[in-house]
Amino acid sequence: MKTEDDRGVTTDSGIPVHTSYTAADLGDLVEFERRLGVAGEPPFTRGPYPDMYRQQLWTMRQYAGYGSPADTNSRFRYLLDRGQTALSVAFDLPTQLGLDSTDPRARAEVGRVGVAIDTADDMVDVFDGLPLDDLSVNFTINATASIILAFYLVAAERQGVARADLTGTLQNDILKEFLARKTFIYPPEPSMRLVGDVVEFCTEELPRFNSISVTGYHAREAGCDAVQELAFTMADAIAYSSLLCNRGLSFDEFAPRLSFHFATTIDLFEEAAKLRAARRLWATIARERFGATVPEAMRLRFFSGCSGATLTAQQPMNNVVRSTIQCLGAVLGGAQSIHVMGYDEALAIPSDDAVTLALRTQQIVAHESGITRTVDPLAGSFYVESLTDSLERSATEMIETIDELGGAVRAVETGEPQRWIAENAYRTESEIAHGIRVKVGVNSYQEDSATEVLPLFEFDETGFGAQVDRLERHVAGRRQHDVDAALSMLESAAAADVNVMPPLIDAARAGATLGEMAAVFEAAFGAYTEPSPW
């Protein structure tokens, strides 16, 4: 119900908020009930499964990885011992950019913000003693996703695990790199070709594995709002689905293994509504654009990463509250997998205490809050349903704008969506700087005393040398003839436009390094320089 007091009151994304809401805000009630539906059935507004968390809790998947493979293996064991139910691997920047640890350009970043993976042997050691047929593993990797998958499959072979028994998710969403995160290597078109090769291979060989996670998270972290996050994610999903359909794959066959990744920030009701709107949007797109005929192909399943961009270095213990609210938003929105940030992540790689408390946050929400007892507990809220409708409507309009630009691939080539993100990020930071948007501990409720000193994670600066030595020993001890032959086959596959996954796996088995395989692709496809958005 709109009143005179509504002026200037909006959600974080600028959607006007009324003083109060009534059934009149939902429009025709028959049409509303159709939009709402029931959980487990299209349009999936209320959730992808009929019983939701009464049947199975979300996967608690803390994002982790740093230093050497042995360091990351130790952190994984630490989290699993404390009740984590799946793994999510963070890779260092050289690995993400196709550089070996011995590359001079990699020196300052080896193992710093994720684990260094140079060879299949490194991947084997990351999962040493961890049964891959009993663990779901998420890989946050994009430009080198095909190479990382090849290493992982070799690691599984050495454990004696069949491909059909592997579960998990390969992010493999290169468009969001061009859009927001910028760890791309090759131009958009050949990068899309590599994404298609991976999905095509996994559709045939890894029936339980999600070969792509279409990701709006990083655009949100870069500064876009909830509407833009929805639109960018759906536009990218349309681009990938079109690519795969053009390859002759059946949408009903590959779509059930698509997954999605959204940020959950701190505007609790908008975030829950956004996630509900995302499911309805995808069900509509799957049916109307791609002719989906089975519910599984219309069902959106997603991983929620709570927002690191909302955390503060000032009064860092406040971040515990922020992350808890975000976890609640993800659960109220119906997430299948969640990562909660450590309270010290604005300062460093999270400490053991911080990651433990982040995991305990999920466990308390799951087992003590009561919000898992019933499906979609916010359903029927006049406010939340109105927000869900508004977000869906606004995101649909933005998807149509991206269509007019030629689709997601063409849009990122022009730099237009990147400009939208930058402009919104500037607006948000300006509002914080001028006190329009309250940030507790930053622009209000500040402490006069010195910033609280926390026991932060200490990075082992000697790890770089150990990883370089390890790689040099590996190269010296391998059969170079076998490596050269495998890389030659990979080069032929890249040039012939055939699926690169089989020769990548052969090269990984032979002992080729990530940098060597990435260099083959760069020679075939070229390197990409981003246009200025202005």
C-alpha positions as CSV (number, residue, x, y, z in Angstrom):
1,M,0.0,0.0,0.0
2,K,1.7,3.2,-1.2
3,T,1.7,6.2,1.1
4,E,3.2,9.7,1.3
5,D,5.9,8.3,3.6
6,D,7.2,5.9,0.9
7,R,9.2,8.6,-0.9
8,G,12.9,7.7,-1.0
9,V,12.6,4.4,0.8
10,T,14.0,1.6,-1.3
11,T,15.7,-1.8,-1.2
12,D,19.5,-1.8,-1.7
13,S,18.8,-2.2,-5.4
14,G,16.5,0.8,-5.6
15,I,13.1,-1.0,-5.6
16,P,10.6,1.3,-3.9
17,V,9.4,0.0,-0.5
18,H,5.9,0.9,0.7
19,T,5.1,1.6,4.4
20,S,2.9,-1.6,4.4
21,Y,1.7,-4.2,1.9
22,T,-1.7,-5.9,1.4
23,A,-3.1,-8.5,-0.9
24,A,-3.8,-5.7,-3.4
25,D,0.0,-5.5,-4.1
26,L,-0.1,-9.1,-5.5
27,G,-2.6,-8.4,-8.2
28,D,-5.1,-11.0,-9.4
29,L,-5.0,-13.8,-6.8
30,V,-5.6,-16.6,-9.3
31,E,-2.6,-15.4,-11.3
32,F,-0.6,-15.0,-8.1
33,E,-1.2,-18.6,-7.1
34,R,0.0,-19.7,-10.5
35,R,3.2,-17.7,-10.1
36,L,3.7,-19.1,-6.6
37,G,3.0,-22.8,-7.4
38,V,4.2,-25.5,-5.1
39,A,7.7,-26.5,-4.2
40,G,9.2,-29.1,-6.5
41,E,7.1,-28.2,-9.5
42,P,7.4,-25.5,-12.2
43,P,7.8,-22.6,-11.9
44,F,9.7,-23.6,-8.7
45,T,9.2,-20.3,-7.0
46,R,8.9,-22.1,-3.6
47,G,11.9,-24.3,-4.1
48,P,13.3,-27.0,-6.4
49,Y,12.2,-29.9,-4.2
50,P,8.9,-30.7,-2.6
51,D,10.2,-31.2,1.0
52,M,13.2,-29.0,0.8
53,Y,15.3,-29.1,4.0
54,R,13.0,-31.5,5.8
55,Q,14.3,-34.1,3.3
56,Q,17.9,-32.9,3.1
57,L,19.8,-29.9,4.4
58,W,21.9,-27.7,2.1
59,T,25.5,-28.7,1.5
60,M,27.8,-26.8,3.8
61,R,30.7,-26.0,1.5
62,Q,33.3,-23.6,2.9
63,Y,35.5,-22.1,0.2
64,A,39.1,-23.0,1.0
65,G,42.6,-23.4,-0.4
66,Y,46.0,-21.7,0.0
67,G,49.7,-22.4,-0.3
68,S,50.7,-25.9,-1.4
69,P,48.5,-28.9,-2.1
70,A,49.5,-30.3,1.3
71,D,48.4,-27.0,3.0
72,T,45.0,-27.2,1.3
73,N,44.6,-30.9,2.1
74,S,45.2,-30.0,5.8
75,R,42.6,-27.2,5.7
76,F,40.1,-29.6,4.0
77,R,40.6,-32.2,6.7
78,Y,40.2,-29.6,9.4
79,L,36.8,-28.5,8.0
80,L,35.6,-32.0,7.4
81,D,36.5,-33.0,11.0
82,R,34.2,-30.1,12.2
83,G,31.2,-31.2,10.2
84,Q,31.6,-29.6,6.8
85,T,29.7,-31.8,4.3
86,A,31.5,-31.0,0.9
87,L,34.6,-29.3,-0.4
88,S,35.1,-26.1,-2.4
89,V,38.6,-25.4,-3.9
90,A,40.1,-22.0,-4.1
91,F,42.9,-21.7,-6.7
92,D,45.7,-19.1,-6.7
93,L,45.8,-16.4,-9.4
94,P,48.6,-18.1,-11.4
95,T,46.6,-21.2,-11.7
96,Q,43.5,-19.2,-12.7
97,L,45.6,-17.4,-15.4
98,G,47.3,-20.4,-16.9
99,L,50.8,-19.7,-15.4
100,D,53.0,-22.3,-13.8
101,S,54.5,-21.5,-10.4
102,T,58.0,-21.2,-12.1
103,D,56.7,-18.4,-14.4
104,P,58.4,-15.1,-13.4
105,R,55.0,-13.4,-13.7
106,A,53.6,-15.7,-11.0
107,R,56.2,-15.2,-8.3
108,A,54.3,-12.8,-6.0
109,E,51.1,-14.7,-6.1
110,V,52.0,-18.4,-5.8
111,G,49.7,-20.0,-3.2
112,R,48.6,-16.6,-1.9
113,V,44.8,-16.5,-2.4
114,G,44.3,-20.2,-3.2
115,V,46.2,-23.4,-3.8
116,A,48.9,-23.6,-6.5
117,I,48.1,-26.4,-9.0
118,D,50.8,-27.0,-11.6
119,T,50.3,-30.7,-12.5
120,A,48.1,-33.7,-12.0
121,D,50.4,-34.7,-9.1
122,D,49.4,-31.5,-7.2
123,M,45.7,-32.4,-7.6
124,V,46.4,-35.9,-6.3
125,D,48.0,-34.4,-3.2
126,V,45.2,-32.0,-2.6
127,F,42.8,-34.9,-2.2
128,D,45.3,-37.3,-0.5
129,G,43.3,-39.6,1.8
130,L,40.0,-38.0,0.8
131,P,37.7,-40.4,-1.0
132,L,36.5,-38.7,-4.2
133,D,33.7,-41.2,-4.6
134,D,32.3,-40.0,-1.3
135,L,32.8,-36.2,-1.6
136,S,31.2,-33.5,-3.6
137,V,33.9,-31.1,-4.8
138,N,33.4,-27.6,-6.2
139,F,36.1,-26.0,-8.3
140,T,36.0,-22.2,-8.6
141,I,38.0,-22.0,-11.9
142,N,37.1,-20.7,-15.3
143,A,39.8,-19.8,-17.9
144,T,41.7,-23.0,-17.1
145,A,38.6,-25.0,-16.1
146,S,39.2,-27.7,-18.8
147,I,42.8,-28.2,-17.6
148,I,41.8,-28.4,-13.9
149,L,39.1,-30.9,-14.8
150,A,41.7,-33.0,-16.6
151,F,43.9,-33.0,-13.5
152,Y,41.0,-34.0,-11.3
153,L,40.0,-36.9,-13.5
154,V,43.6,-38.2,-13.4
155,A,43.5,-37.8,-9.6
156,A,40.3,-39.9,-9.5
157,E,41.9,-42.5,-11.8
158,R,44.8,-42.9,-9.3
159,Q,42.3,-43.4,-6.5
160,G,40.5,-46.0,-8.6
161,V,37.3,-43.9,-8.7
162,A,35.1,-44.2,-11.8
163,R,34.0,-41.0,-13.6
164,A,30.4,-42.0,-13.1
165,D,30.9,-41.9,-9.4
166,L,32.2,-38.3,-9.2
167,T,30.0,-35.6,-7.9
168,G,30.6,-31.8,-7.6
169,T,30.7,-28.7,-9.7
170,L,33.1,-27.0,-12.1
171,Q,32.4,-23.3,-12.2
172,N,33.5,-23.1,-15.9
173,D,31.7,-19.7,-16.4
174,I,34.0,-17.7,-18.5
175,L,31.5,-14.9,-19.3
176,K,31.5,-13.7,-15.7
177,E,35.3,-13.3,-15.9
178,F,34.9,-10.9,-18.8
179,L,32.0,-9.3,-17.0
180,A,33.5,-8.8,-13.5
181,R,36.4,-10.8,-12.2
182,K,38.9,-10.4,-15.2
183,T,40.9,-13.7,-14.9
184,F,40.3,-14.4,-18.6
185,I,43.1,-15.5,-21.0
186,Y,41.6,-16.1,-24.4
187,P,39.0,-14.0,-26.4
188,P,35.3,-14.7,-25.8
189,E,34.5,-16.9,-28.7
190,P,37.3,-19.5,-28.2
191,S,36.7,-19.3,-24.5
192,M,33.1,-20.2,-25.1
193,R,34.3,-23.1,-27.2
194,L,36.2,-24.5,-24.3
195,V,33.2,-24.2,-22.0
196,G,31.2,-26.1,-24.6
197,D,33.8,-28.8,-24.9
198,V,33.7,-29.4,-21.1
199,V,29.9,-29.5,-20.8
200,E,29.7,-31.8,-23.9
201,F,32.3,-34.1,-22.4
202,C,30.7,-34.2,-18.9
203,T,27.3,-34.8,-20.3
204,E,28.6,-38.0,-21.8
205,E,31.2,-39.1,-19.2
206,L,30.3,-37.6,-15.8
207,P,26.5,-38.1,-15.3
208,R,26.5,-36.9,-11.6
209,F,28.8,-33.9,-12.1
210,N,27.7,-30.3,-12.7
211,S,29.9,-29.1,-15.6
212,I,29.1,-25.4,-15.3
213,S,27.9,-23.1,-12.5
214,V,26.4,-20.0,-14.1
215,T,27.6,-17.3,-11.8
216,G,26.2,-13.9,-10.9
217,Y,28.1,-13.8,-7.6
218,H,31.2,-12.0,-8.9
219,A,29.3,-9.3,-10.7
220,R,27.5,-8.6,-7.4
221,E,30.8,-8.5,-5.6
222,A,32.1,-6.1,-8.2
223,G,29.3,-3.7,-7.5
224,C,26.1,-4.6,-9.4
225,D,22.7,-4.7,-7.7
226,A,20.3,-7.6,-7.3
227,V,18.4,-6.9,-10.5
228,Q,21.6,-6.7,-12.5
229,E,22.9,-9.9,-10.9
230,L,19.8,-11.7,-11.9
231,A,19.8,-10.4,-15.4
232,F,23.5,-11.1,-16.0
233,T,23.2,-14.6,-14.7
234,M,20.2,-15.4,-16.9
235,A,21.7,-13.8,-20.0
236,D,24.9,-15.9,-19.5
237,A,22.8,-19.1,-19.0
238,I,21.0,-18.3,-22.2
239,A,24.3,-17.9,-24.0
240,Y,25.7,-21.2,-22.8
241,S,22.4,-23.0,-23.5
242,S,22.3,-21.6,-27.0
243,L,25.9,-22.7,-27.6
244,L,25.2,-26.2,-26.5
245,C,21.9,-26.5,-28.4
246,N,23.8,-25.3,-31.5
247,R,26.2,-28.2,-31.0
248,G,23.3,-30.6,-31.3
249,L,22.9,-31.4,-27.6
250,S,19.5,-31.8,-26.2
251,F,18.5,-29.1,-23.7
252,D,16.4,-31.6,-21.7
253,E,19.6,-33.7,-21.5
254,F,22.2,-31.2,-20.4
255,A,20.1,-28.6,-18.5
256,P,19.5,-30.8,-15.4
257,R,23.3,-30.7,-14.7
258,L,23.5,-26.9,-15.0
259,S,23.9,-25.2,-11.6
260,F,23.9,-21.5,-10.6
261,H,25.8,-19.3,-8.1
262,F,24.4,-16.2,-6.5
263,A,25.7,-13.8,-3.9
264,T,23.6,-13.3,-0.8
265,T,24.1,-9.8,0.6
266,I,22.6,-8.2,3.6
267,D,19.2,-6.8,2.5
268,L,17.5,-9.9,3.9
269,F,14.1,-9.8,2.2
270,E,15.4,-8.6,-1.1
271,E,17.9,-11.4,-1.2
272,A,15.4,-14.1,-0.4
273,A,13.0,-12.6,-3.0
274,K,15.8,-12.5,-5.6
275,L,16.6,-16.2,-5.2
276,R,12.9,-17.1,-5.5
277,A,12.6,-14.9,-8.6
278,A,15.7,-16.6,-10.1
279,R,14.0,-20.0,-10.0
280,R,10.9,-18.6,-11.7
281,L,12.9,-16.8,-14.3
282,W,14.9,-19.8,-15.3
283,A,11.8,-22.0,-15.5
284,T,10.3,-19.5,-17.9
285,I,13.4,-19.2,-20.0
286,A,14.0,-23.0,-20.1
287,R,10.4,-23.6,-21.3
288,E,9.9,-20.6,-23.6
289,R,13.4,-20.2,-25.2
290,F,14.6,-23.7,-25.2
291,G,11.5,-25.8,-25.3
292,A,12.2,-27.7,-22.0
293,T,9.7,-30.5,-21.6
294,V,10.8,-32.1,-18.4
295,P,10.7,-30.4,-14.9
296,E,14.3,-31.4,-14.3
297,A,15.4,-29.2,-17.2
298,M,13.5,-26.2,-15.7
299,R,14.7,-26.6,-12.2
300,L,17.3,-24.1,-11.0
301,R,19.7,-25.3,-8.3
302,F,22.2,-22.9,-6.8
303,F,25.1,-22.3,-4.5
304,S,25.1,-19.2,-2.4
305,G,28.3,-17.5,-1.5
306,C,27.7,-15.0,1.3
307,S,29.2,-11.6,0.4
308,G,32.8,-10.8,1.1
309,A,32.3,-7.3,-0.3
310,T,29.9,-6.4,2.6
311,L,32.5,-7.3,5.2
312,T,34.6,-4.6,6.9
313,A,38.1,-4.3,8.3
314,Q,36.8,-1.9,10.9
315,Q,35.2,-3.7,13.9
316,P,35.6,-7.1,12.2
317,M,33.6,-9.0,14.7
318,N,30.5,-7.2,13.4
319,N,31.0,-9.4,10.3
320,V,29.8,-12.4,12.3
321,V,26.4,-10.7,12.4
322,R,26.5,-9.7,8.7
323,S,27.4,-13.3,7.6
324,T,24.6,-14.8,9.8
325,I,22.0,-12.5,8.2
326,Q,23.3,-13.5,4.7
327,C,23.2,-17.2,5.6
328,L,19.6,-16.7,6.7
329,G,18.8,-15.0,3.4
330,A,20.3,-17.9,1.5
331,V,18.3,-20.5,3.4
332,L,15.1,-18.5,3.2
333,G,15.7,-18.3,-0.6
334,G,16.1,-22.1,-0.8
335,A,19.9,-22.6,-1.5
336,Q,21.3,-26.1,-2.2
337,S,24.8,-25.2,-1.0
338,I,26.2,-22.3,1.1
339,H,29.5,-20.8,2.0
340,V,29.6,-18.4,4.9
341,M,32.5,-15.9,5.1
342,G,35.0,-15.8,8.0
343,Y,34.8,-12.6,10.1
344,D,38.4,-11.7,9.2
345,E,38.2,-12.1,5.4
346,A,38.4,-8.3,4.9
347,L,41.9,-8.6,6.4
348,A,43.5,-12.0,5.4
349,I,42.9,-15.6,4.5
350,P,40.5,-16.7,7.3
351,S,42.1,-18.1,10.4
352,D,41.1,-21.5,11.8
353,D,38.9,-19.8,14.4
354,A,37.1,-17.8,11.7
355,V,36.4,-20.7,9.4
356,T,35.2,-22.8,12.3
357,L,32.8,-20.1,13.5
358,A,31.6,-19.6,9.8
359,L,30.8,-23.3,9.7
360,R,29.2,-23.3,13.1
361,T,27.0,-20.4,11.8
362,Q,25.6,-22.7,9.1
363,Q,25.1,-25.5,11.6
364,I,23.2,-23.3,14.1
365,V,21.0,-21.9,11.4
366,A,20.3,-25.5,10.2
367,H,19.7,-27.1,13.5
368,E,18.6,-24.4,16.0
369,S,16.8,-21.6,14.2
370,G,13.7,-23.6,13.1
371,I,13.6,-22.1,9.6
372,T,14.2,-25.5,8.0
373,R,11.0,-27.0,9.4
374,T,8.7,-25.9,6.6
375,V,9.1,-25.2,2.9
376,D,9.6,-21.6,1.8
377,P,8.6,-20.0,5.1
378,L,8.3,-16.5,3.6
379,A,5.7,-17.6,1.0
380,G,2.6,-15.5,1.1
381,S,4.2,-12.5,2.7
382,F,2.7,-9.5,0.8
383,Y,6.1,-7.7,0.9
384,V,8.3,-10.7,-0.2
385,E,5.9,-11.7,-2.9
386,S,5.7,-8.2,-4.2
387,L,9.6,-8.0,-4.2
388,T,9.8,-11.3,-6.0
389,D,7.5,-10.0,-8.7
390,S,9.4,-6.7,-9.0
391,L,12.8,-8.4,-9.2
392,E,11.6,-10.8,-11.9
393,R,10.0,-8.0,-13.9
394,S,13.0,-5.7,-13.7
395,A,15.5,-8.5,-14.5
396,T,13.4,-9.6,-17.5
397,E,13.6,-6.0,-18.9
398,M,17.3,-6.0,-18.5
399,I,17.7,-9.4,-20.2
400,E,15.8,-7.9,-23.1
401,T,18.2,-5.0,-23.2
402,I,21.1,-7.5,-23.3
403,D,19.3,-9.4,-26.1
404,E,19.2,-6.1,-28.0
405,L,23.0,-5.8,-27.6
406,G,23.4,-9.1,-29.3
407,G,23.3,-11.4,-26.3
408,A,25.7,-11.9,-23.4
409,V,28.9,-12.6,-25.5
410,R,28.5,-9.6,-27.7
411,A,27.5,-7.4,-24.8
412,V,30.7,-8.2,-22.9
413,E,32.7,-7.5,-26.0
414,T,31.3,-4.0,-26.2
415,G,32.0,-3.4,-22.5
416,E,28.4,-2.1,-21.8
417,P,27.5,-4.4,-18.9
418,Q,30.9,-3.7,-17.3
419,R,30.1,0.0,-17.4
420,W,26.7,-0.7,-15.7
421,I,28.5,-2.6,-12.9
422,A,31.1,0.2,-12.5
423,E,28.5,2.9,-12.3
424,N,26.4,1.1,-9.7
425,A,29.6,0.3,-7.7
426,Y,30.4,4.0,-7.7
427,R,26.9,5.0,-6.6
428,T,27.1,2.5,-3.7
429,E,30.5,3.7,-2.5
430,S,29.5,7.3,-2.9
431,E,26.4,6.7,-0.7
432,I,28.6,5.1,2.0
433,A,31.2,7.9,1.8
434,H,28.5,10.5,2.2
435,G,26.6,8.6,5.0
436,I,23.5,8.1,2.9
437,R,23.9,4.3,3.2
438,V,24.8,3.3,6.8
439,K,27.8,1.0,7.3
440,V,28.2,0.2,11.0
441,G,31.7,0.8,12.2
442,V,32.7,2.5,9.0
443,N,30.6,5.7,8.6
444,S,28.5,5.4,11.8
445,Y,28.9,3.9,15.3
446,Q,32.6,4.2,15.0
447,E,35.0,3.4,17.8
448,D,37.4,6.0,19.2
449,S,39.9,3.3,20.2
450,A,42.3,1.6,17.9
451,T,41.0,-1.0,15.5
452,E,40.6,-4.4,17.3
453,V,43.6,-6.6,16.8
454,L,42.8,-10.1,15.7
455,P,45.1,-13.1,15.5
456,L,45.3,-13.3,11.7
457,F,46.3,-16.1,9.4
458,E,50.0,-16.1,8.7
459,F,51.0,-16.9,5.2
460,D,54.1,-19.0,4.7
461,E,56.3,-16.9,2.5
462,T,58.7,-19.8,1.9
463,G,55.9,-21.8,0.2
464,F,56.7,-20.2,-3.1
465,G,60.2,-21.7,-3.2
466,A,58.9,-25.2,-2.2
467,Q,56.3,-25.2,-4.9
468,V,58.8,-24.1,-7.5
469,D,61.3,-26.8,-6.4
470,R,58.5,-29.4,-6.6
471,L,57.6,-28.4,-10.1
472,E,61.2,-28.3,-11.3
473,R,61.7,-31.8,-9.9
474,H,58.5,-33.0,-11.7
475,V,59.7,-31.6,-15.0
476,A,63.1,-33.1,-14.7
477,G,61.8,-36.5,-13.8
478,R,59.1,-36.9,-16.5
479,R,59.3,-38.6,-19.9
480,Q,59.6,-35.5,-22.1
481,H,58.9,-37.4,-25.3
482,D,55.5,-38.5,-23.9
483,V,54.8,-34.9,-22.9
484,D,55.7,-33.5,-26.3
485,A,53.6,-36.0,-28.1
486,A,50.6,-35.3,-25.8
487,L,50.9,-31.6,-26.3
488,S,51.1,-32.0,-30.0
489,M,47.9,-33.9,-30.0
490,L,46.3,-31.2,-27.9
491,E,47.5,-28.6,-30.4
492,S,45.9,-30.5,-33.3
493,A,42.6,-30.8,-31.4
494,A,42.6,-27.1,-30.7
495,A,43.2,-26.2,-34.3
496,A,40.8,-28.8,-35.7
497,D,37.9,-27.6,-33.5
498,V,37.3,-31.0,-31.9
499,N,36.7,-31.6,-28.2
500,V,39.8,-30.9,-26.3
501,M,39.0,-32.9,-23.2
502,P,40.4,-36.3,-24.3
503,P,43.8,-34.9,-25.3
504,L,43.9,-32.7,-22.2
505,I,43.5,-35.8,-20.0
506,D,46.2,-37.6,-22.0
507,A,48.5,-34.6,-21.5
508,A,47.8,-34.5,-17.7
509,R,48.6,-38.2,-17.5
510,A,51.8,-37.7,-19.3
511,G,52.9,-35.0,-16.9
512,A,52.3,-31.8,-18.8
513,T,52.0,-28.7,-16.7
514,L,49.0,-26.3,-16.5
515,G,51.2,-23.5,-18.1
516,E,52.2,-25.7,-21.0
517,M,48.6,-26.7,-21.8
518,A,47.4,-23.1,-21.4
519,A,50.1,-22.0,-23.8
520,V,48.9,-24.4,-26.4
521,F,45.5,-22.7,-26.3
522,E,46.9,-19.2,-26.3
523,A,48.9,-20.1,-29.4
524,A,45.8,-21.4,-31.1
525,F,43.3,-18.8,-29.8
526,G,45.3,-15.7,-29.0
527,A,45.2,-13.6,-25.8
528,Y,42.4,-11.1,-25.0
529,T,42.7,-7.4,-24.1
530,E,39.5,-5.9,-22.7
531,P,38.0,-2.8,-24.3
532,S,37.5,0.2,-22.2
533,P,33.8,0.6,-21.1
534,W,34.2,4.4,-21.6
